[in-house]
């Protein structure tokens, strides 16, 4: 049986190996790797690589849409109380596809996937193929979690530890707010354009002016602005902690939400 990632490909195509984490070059199974991992190895694309791959493969990915954008915050496994976006994608099938089978010889079986979009100190990333787990045991002091290795996988270039660390962070995060869209309202390519635009607008990480809080907030705000009247917004109890570090809210300069 073909894997989820492989099923997006023409039958003649074969997936490339994803042996290393970090910002990887888009592999041969390009369109598939933007949504799924063909094995249990997490794929981490830079935002620009993901955007370029999405535009290049926009015909293949034309029936994929964003249906939910969740703004999340990690109080337990991040020194900086990291904020990011958890994005749910769904595929829309038309009647012709149902009758005639996969379009362009593609055999995509899964109809939904989740990706993670975040700003890091080195670059902005789109994470694919992450598996959420039961919330792990929380130790009383963050320094204990730090010393146990839950933060330092990427710094040590340890592939397995990096994946474990990220999955643990995502699994133990708290919900701030979310936008929900009807299927067909927010195309995958439009979403890719939004995150690419804001990633390049402040290309370098700044602890106060262009951090992970800013990036998650500006992308969320842009989507809300551009699709107002066609969405449902829900706020959780923790939304009051948005953009806060140690109880202090970080304020950002207002910007125009017009994307060329």
C-alpha positions as CSV (number, residue, x, y, z in Angstrom):
1,X,0.0,0.0,0.0
2,X,1.3,3.4,-0.9
3,X,1.9,5.9,1.9
4,X,0.1,9.2,2.1
5,X,2.9,11.2,0.6
6,X,3.5,8.7,-2.2
7,X,-0.2,8.7,-3.0
8,X,-0.1,12.3,-4.1
9,X,2.4,11.4,-6.8
10,X,2.1,10.0,-10.3
11,X,2.5,6.2,-10.1
12,X,5.8,6.5,-11.9
13,X,7.3,8.8,-9.3
14,X,9.3,7.6,-6.3
15,X,9.8,9.5,-3.0
16,X,13.2,10.7,-2.1
17,X,14.9,10.0,1.2
18,X,14.4,12.5,4.0
19,X,17.2,11.4,6.3
20,X,18.0,14.8,7.8
21,X,15.9,17.3,9.7
22,X,16.4,21.1,9.4
23,X,15.5,23.2,6.4
24,X,15.7,20.7,3.6
25,X,15.7,21.2,-0.1
26,X,12.3,20.2,-1.7
27,X,12.8,16.5,-2.6
28,X,11.6,14.7,-5.8
29,X,8.2,14.0,-4.3
30,X,7.8,17.7,-4.2
31,X,4.1,18.3,-4.0
32,X,3.6,15.4,-1.5
33,X,6.3,16.7,0.8
34,X,4.6,20.0,1.2
35,X,1.7,18.2,3.0
36,X,2.8,14.8,4.2
37,X,5.8,12.8,5.3
38,X,6.1,9.4,3.5
39,X,7.4,7.9,6.7
40,X,7.5,8.9,10.4
41,X,10.3,11.5,9.7
42,X,9.2,15.1,10.3
43,X,10.0,17.4,7.4
44,X,11.0,21.0,8.1
45,X,10.8,23.4,5.2
46,X,11.8,27.0,5.3
47,X,8.8,29.3,4.5
48,X,10.4,30.3,1.2
49,X,11.1,26.7,0.1
50,X,7.5,25.8,1.0
51,X,6.1,28.8,-0.8
52,X,8.2,28.1,-3.9
53,X,7.1,24.5,-3.9
54,X,3.5,25.4,-3.5
55,X,3.5,27.9,-6.4
56,X,5.4,25.5,-8.6
57,X,2.9,22.7,-7.9
58,X,-0.2,24.9,-7.7
59,X,-2.0,22.9,-10.3
60,X,-1.6,19.6,-8.4
61,X,-2.5,21.3,-5.1
62,X,-5.4,23.4,-6.5
63,X,-8.0,21.4,-4.6
64,X,-6.3,21.9,-1.2
65,X,-7.6,24.6,1.2
66,X,-7.0,25.9,4.6
67,X,-10.0,25.3,6.9
68,X,-8.6,26.1,10.3
69,X,-5.8,28.3,11.7
70,X,-5.1,27.8,15.4
71,X,-2.9,30.3,17.3
72,X,-1.1,28.3,19.9
73,X,1.2,29.1,22.8
74,X,3.7,26.8,24.7
75,X,3.9,27.6,28.3
76,X,5.5,24.3,29.4
77,X,8.2,23.3,27.0
78,X,9.5,26.7,25.7
79,X,11.8,29.1,27.5
80,X,10.2,32.0,25.6
81,X,6.6,30.7,25.7
82,X,6.8,30.1,22.0
83,X,3.8,31.0,19.8
84,X,3.0,29.4,16.4
85,X,0.1,28.5,14.1
86,X,-1.4,25.0,13.7
87,X,-3.0,24.9,10.3
88,X,-5.5,22.3,9.1
89,X,-5.8,21.6,5.4
90,X,-8.5,19.8,3.5
91,X,-8.9,18.6,0.0
92,X,-12.0,19.3,-2.0
93,X,-13.3,16.8,-4.4
94,X,-15.5,17.7,-7.3
95,X,-18.1,15.5,-8.9
96,X,-15.9,14.7,-11.9
97,X,-13.1,13.5,-9.7
98,X,-15.5,11.3,-7.7
99,X,-16.7,9.6,-11.0
100,X,-13.4,9.4,-12.9
101,X,-10.9,8.8,-10.1
102,X,-7.7,10.7,-9.2
103,X,-6.9,13.8,-11.2
104,X,-3.7,13.8,-13.4
105,X,-3.0,10.2,-12.4
106,X,-2.6,11.1,-8.7
107,X,-3.8,8.7,-6.1
108,X,-4.2,10.9,-3.0
109,X,-6.1,9.0,-0.4
110,X,-6.0,11.3,2.7
111,X,-8.4,14.2,2.6
112,X,-6.9,16.2,5.6
113,X,-3.6,17.1,7.1
114,X,-2.0,19.4,9.6
115,X,1.0,21.6,9.3
116,X,2.8,23.9,11.7
117,X,4.0,27.4,10.8
118,X,6.4,29.3,13.1
119,X,9.2,31.8,13.3
120,X,12.5,30.7,14.6
121,X,15.7,32.6,15.4
122,X,17.3,31.5,12.2
123,X,14.4,31.3,9.8
124,X,10.7,30.9,9.5
125,X,9.5,27.3,9.0
126,X,6.7,25.1,7.9
127,X,6.7,21.7,9.7
128,X,5.1,18.7,7.9
129,X,4.5,15.2,9.2
130,X,4.4,16.0,12.9
131,X,2.6,13.5,15.1
132,X,0.8,14.8,18.2
133,X,1.0,12.6,21.3
134,X,-0.6,12.5,24.7
135,X,0.6,15.4,26.8
136,X,3.8,14.3,28.4
137,X,4.4,14.5,32.1
138,X,5.3,18.1,33.2
139,X,8.1,18.6,35.6
140,X,7.8,21.5,38.1
141,X,10.7,23.5,36.9
142,X,11.5,24.4,33.3
143,X,15.2,24.1,34.1
144,X,14.6,20.3,34.7
145,X,13.0,19.9,31.3
146,X,15.8,21.9,29.8
147,X,18.5,19.7,31.3
148,X,16.6,16.6,30.2
149,X,17.2,17.6,26.7
150,X,13.8,18.7,25.6
151,X,15.1,22.0,24.2
152,X,18.5,21.3,22.8
153,X,17.9,18.8,20.0
154,X,18.2,21.3,17.2
155,X,21.3,22.9,18.7
156,X,23.0,19.6,19.0
157,X,22.0,18.6,15.4
158,X,20.4,15.5,16.8
159,X,17.7,14.4,14.4
160,X,15.7,12.2,16.6
161,X,15.9,14.5,19.6
162,X,14.8,17.5,17.5
163,X,11.7,15.6,16.3
164,X,10.9,14.4,19.8
165,X,11.4,18.0,21.1
166,X,9.1,19.6,18.5
167,X,6.4,17.0,18.8
168,X,6.5,17.3,22.6
169,X,6.2,21.1,22.3
170,X,3.3,20.9,19.9
171,X,1.5,18.3,22.0
172,X,1.7,20.2,25.2
173,X,0.8,23.6,23.8
174,X,-2.3,25.7,24.9
175,X,-5.0,27.1,22.6
176,X,-5.3,30.8,22.3
177,X,-7.7,31.4,19.4
178,X,-8.6,30.1,16.0
179,X,-10.1,31.0,12.6
180,X,-12.4,28.5,10.8
181,X,-13.1,28.8,7.1
182,X,-15.5,27.0,4.8
183,X,-13.8,24.6,2.4
184,X,-12.8,26.6,-0.7
185,X,-12.4,30.0,0.9
186,X,-8.7,30.1,1.6
187,X,-6.6,28.3,-1.0
188,X,-3.3,26.7,-0.2
189,X,-1.4,29.0,-2.6
190,X,-3.0,32.1,-1.0
191,X,-2.0,31.0,2.4
192,X,1.6,30.3,1.2
193,X,1.7,33.9,-0.3
194,X,0.6,35.4,3.1
195,X,3.2,33.6,5.2
196,X,5.9,34.3,2.5
197,X,5.1,38.0,2.4
198,X,5.3,38.6,6.1
199,X,8.3,36.4,6.5
200,X,10.2,38.5,4.0
201,X,8.8,41.8,5.3
202,X,10.9,41.3,8.5
203,X,13.3,38.8,7.3
204,X,15.6,38.8,10.4
205,X,14.5,37.7,13.8
206,X,14.3,40.5,16.4
207,X,13.6,39.7,20.0
208,X,11.2,42.6,20.4
209,X,10.1,43.6,16.9
210,X,10.0,40.5,14.8
211,X,9.8,37.4,17.1
212,X,7.5,34.4,17.1
213,X,4.7,36.3,18.7
214,X,4.7,38.9,15.9
215,X,4.8,36.3,13.1
216,X,2.0,34.2,14.4
217,X,-0.1,37.3,15.1
218,X,0.4,39.1,11.8
219,X,-0.4,36.0,9.7
220,X,-3.5,35.3,11.8
221,X,-4.6,39.0,11.6
222,X,-4.0,39.1,7.8
223,X,-6.2,36.0,7.2
224,X,-8.9,37.5,9.5
225,X,-8.8,40.8,7.6
226,X,-8.8,39.4,4.1
227,X,-11.6,36.9,4.7
228,X,-13.8,38.8,7.2
229,X,-17.4,37.8,6.9
230,X,-16.5,34.3,5.7
231,X,-15.1,32.9,8.9
232,X,-15.8,31.9,12.4
233,X,-13.5,33.0,15.2
234,X,-13.2,31.3,18.6
235,X,-11.1,32.5,21.5
236,X,-9.9,30.4,24.4
237,X,-9.3,31.3,28.0
238,X,-5.6,31.7,27.4
239,X,-6.0,34.3,24.7
240,X,-5.3,37.0,27.3
241,X,-1.7,35.7,27.4
242,X,-1.1,36.3,23.7
243,X,2.2,38.1,23.0
244,X,3.0,38.1,26.6
245,X,6.3,37.0,28.2
246,X,6.6,36.8,31.9
247,X,3.4,38.7,32.3
248,X,4.4,41.6,30.0
249,X,2.8,42.1,26.6
250,X,5.1,42.9,23.7
251,X,3.6,45.5,21.5
252,X,4.3,45.7,17.8
253,X,4.1,48.7,15.4
254,X,0.9,48.7,13.3
255,X,1.3,47.8,9.7
256,X,-0.8,47.9,6.5
257,X,-2.5,44.6,5.8
258,X,-2.4,45.2,2.0
259,X,-0.5,42.4,0.3
260,X,0.5,43.2,-3.4
